[in-house]
């Protein structure tokens, strides 16, 4: 018998499970509740329901109702961060075992982001809707890293976030001289030390700056962020660590960002320790504009100047004030390191979630 020949009619087609046409219209979720994200961990977000008077950007406008929620699939991964204003549906009672759903992330007024891929210039948002960036550095042990401070300040200036530098451990070493340059740029600088007798006064002064604001704490591991958090929010119970005497590095005591309500009003967002903060996703022009003392001179450069050429106007700017040549040279070196993609990506934001 001759073999059978097959054609298209022999192809088996699995019938569809339903004959109803799929709609492209998404639910309106008109009955959703506006909430603010205060923690994100393992796909679950801790949210605080907002009152009717809320503007959508202030953590202070909350009713106090705490809800656990998961993201809707269409929002995608890494789409919700601490500080976000979101719309949630489902069970918002906050009772044990209940789970609501985040269906929308409202527009952000600003955000703090880092580069996670230097080649693709891919950014990842850490926190959103911030009033103040609190940069915590130690006067010693670990030594303050000027390049890291500059990166934080660049992000703050670009995103219109007010920066404040808190220098800890002033009993170990005096405040670094280069801090004077930041003060001249209008950056608030305050100090504190666990060994001083007026610790309560110092903490109260810092708390006054944070009152009724949404502030985020950033800094190298081991500089005293968790200690400061425990002073500002007595019931926070944040774990504190020590600095390795050999490497000079601190141990990560915060594993993820979390927003904590201040007793006097306002919120403070604690973040994991940082060893570097990439800016490759930023527009080079914006980075230059974030250096007010260099931007005016840079404006006279030739078009498409990378600010690394010998003809760069910033080389002349260094010599304009002979008594400040050393300081200006350091400022220019810092700017050029930020404009260099390779040098701006030193390590990742740790620990990775």
N, C-alpha and C positions, 0 to 999 in steps of 0.2 A: 504493500500500500504506500502510495506517495505521501510524503510528509505534508501536514496541513500548513497552509499559508495564513499568516495572521495580518490583520489590518487594524485601523483605529477603533473599529467597533468592538474589538476584543478587550480594550483597555477598561479595567474596572475603576469606576469613579465613586469615591465614598460620598454618600449624601450628606448635605449640611445638617447640622443639629437643629437649626431653626430656619424658618422661611421669612422671619421678620427682618426687614431691612435695618441695618445699623444707622443710628443717627449721629451726625457730627456735632449736634448741640450738646454742650456740657451743662450739668445742673447749675442753676444760678446761686444756690446756697444763700438765698436772701435772709434766711433765719440764722445765719452763722453768728458766732460771738467773736469779738476782737480780743486777742490775748497777746501777751508778750512773753517771749521765750527767755527763761532764766537758766536753763541747763539743757544740754544735748548729750546723750550717752546711749550707745548701742541701739540707734534707731528710735529711741524714745526721747521726747522733748518735754521738759517740765515747763508749764506755762502758767501765767497769772492772768486771770480774766480782768479786762479793763472796764472802767466805768463809762457811762454815756458821755461824760465830758472829756474823754481822752482825745488827744490829738493824733494818736497812733505812733508817736515817736518817744514818748516819755514813760519810763518804767514807773515813775512816781504816780501816774494816774491809774492806779489799779484798785480793784475791790478787795484784793487779798485772797480770792478764791483760787486755790492751786489745782491744776488739772494736768494729768499725764496724757500726751497725745502722740500719735504716729503720723508720719507724712503720707499724703496721698501719693500713689505711685507716679502719677504724671509730673509731680514736682521734681523728681530725679534726686540722685544722691547729693550730699553736701549742699543742699539748697536752703537749709534752715540753720541759722547760727544764733548764739546767745545775743539778745538785744533786738532780735527781729520782732516786728509787729505782724501777727498772723491772724487768719480767720480760721476758726475751728467749728466743727459740727459734731453731732453725736452726743454722747453722755458727758456733760460738762459739770456734773454735780460734784466731782472731786472725791466721790466715795471710793473706798478701797476696792480694787479690782476693776474699776471702770477705765475705759480707754476712749479718748476722743480722737478726731482725725483732723489734721491740718490740711486745708484745701487751697489756701492761698497765702503767699508771702507779700505783704503790702510794700509799697515803694520805700526804699531806704533813703534817709537824708545823708548818710555817709557810711563808711565801713572802714575797717582796718584789715588789710589783706597782705599776703606774702606771696612770693613767687615759689612755685613747686616744680617747675620745669623750665630751666634756663633756655633751652632750644626753642620750645614752643611759646615761651613767655606766658605760661599758664599761671593764673593766680588762684589762690584759695582764700576765701574770706574767713576771718577768725571771729570777729564780733561786728555788730552793726548798731547804728543809731546812737552814737557816742557824743557826749558833750566835752569830756576831758580825757586826755591821755596822760596817765601818771607813770612816768618813767622812773623806776626804782633802780638806783645804782649804789654800790658800796664804795666808800672812800678807799678801801683796801680789803683784800681777802673775801672775794676775788677782786682783782684790780678792775677799775672802770674801763670799759672799752668805748673809746670815743667814736669809732666807726659805727658801732651798733646804736649809740645814742643819736648820731646823725641820721641813720636810717629811720628811726622812729620819728624824729622831728620832721623829716621830709614828708613822711606819710601824714603826719598831723597837719602840716601846713597845707598840703594839697587837698586834704579832705575837710579843711576848715574845722579842725578839732583843736581845742585849746590845750597846749602841752604844759605839764608841770613836772619838774625833776625833783625827786626826793632822794637825798643823799643820806644813806645809813652808815652806821659804824664810824661816826666821826670821832669816837674815842680811840679808835685804832690808828687813824691817820687823818690829817687835815683835808679839807675840801680841795680837790685838784684845781690848779690855777686855770685850766682851760674852761672851767665852768663860768668864768667871768664873761667869756664870749657869748655864751648862751643867755646870760642875764642881760647883756647889751642888746640882744635880739628880742627882748620882751618875754623871755621864758621865766616863769616863776620857779624859784629854787628854794626848797626848804630842807631842813636837816633833822636828823633824829639819831638816837643811839640808845640801845638797851641799858648801857652802863651809866647814863647820865641821871642825876637826881631829879631833873625836871622833865622826865619822860612823859608824864601825864600832860604837861603843858605843851610839849611838842606834838603829841598825838592830837590834842584838842585843836591846835592850830591847823593841822592837816585836815581834820574833820570839818573845820569851818570852810575850807576851800572846796570840800566835796558836797556840802549841804545842798540838797534839792537838785543835784546834778547826777547824770549817768556817767560814771568814770570807770575807765578800765586800767588795771595795773599790769604793766609789762616790765620785763627785766630778766637779766641773767639768773640762772639757778644759784641759790645761796646768798642772794643779796638782802634777803629779809622780807620778801613780799608776804609770805604767810604769817610771819610774826606781826607785821603791820596790820594785816587783815584781822587777826585775832584781837588786836588792840582797838581797832575801829568798830568791829562787830563782835562783842564779847561771847556770844553764843555760836559763833561760826565754827570753832573747834577745827581750824585748818591745821594739818600736820606740818610741823617744822622740821628742818633738817640741818645738817652741818656741812661745812666745806672741807673737802679732802685736802690735807696739808701738803700732799705731794703734787697733785695735779692742779690744785687751786680751783677746782670745779665743785659746784654744789650738786646735791642730789635733788632730782625732781620730786617735789612733795605734792604738787597739784597735777592730776592726770588729765583734767579737762577744764574748760572755762565754765564758770558758774557766777551768776549774779546774786549778790547778797544785799539785803536792805539795810541801810544805815539807820541807827536809832534816832538820829536827828533829822532824818529825811534825805532822800536820794538813794542811789544804788551804787555799789562798787562791784566791778566784774574782775574776778581773779582769773589769771590765765597760767598755763604751764610755763616753766622756765624756757628761755630762748637762748640759743648760742649764736644764732645769726638770723638776719631778717632780709630776705631777698627782695630787690626792687626792679628786677628785669622786666616786669610787666608794666612798669611806669613809662610814660612818655619822657624822653630825655629833657625836653624843653620844660616840662613841669618840675623835674628834679632841679634844674638850674634856678627856676623861679622860687623854689623853696629855700634858696640861700640868698636872702635879701641883700647881704653885704657884697655878694658877687654878681648878682643878676644885672645890676646897672652897668657894670663894666663888661659883662658878657654880651650885653645888647649891642656893643660896638664891634663885635667880632664879625668876620666875613661870614656870608651865608654858608650854611652847612658845615660850620666849624665844629669839630668834635671836641674842642677845648683841650686837645692834647698836642696840637701842632705848635711849633716854635713861634709862629706868627699870631698865636692866640692872644687876644687883648688882655686876658687874665694874667699873663706873664708880666705885662707892664704894670698891672694893678698891684702886684706884689711889691714892687719897688716904689710905689707912690708915697708910702709912709715908711721911711727907713727904720724908724723905731719899732715898727710892727711887722718887719719882714718875716721873722720866724713864725709868728702867729698866723699871718696871712698865707704863708707857705703851707702850713698844716691845714688850713681851711681849704685851700685849693687842692691839696692832695686828697682830702676827704671827698670833695666834689668829684674829682676824676675817678676815684675808686668806685663811687656810686654809679657813674656813667659807664663803667666797664662791666659788661654782663658777667664775665668770668669771675671778677673779684666781688661782685655783689651776691653771688650764690656760694656761700661757704658751707652751709649745712642746712638741715631742715628744721622746721619748727618742731620741737620735741616735747612729749612723746607723740608719735603719729597716732591718729585715731582711725 
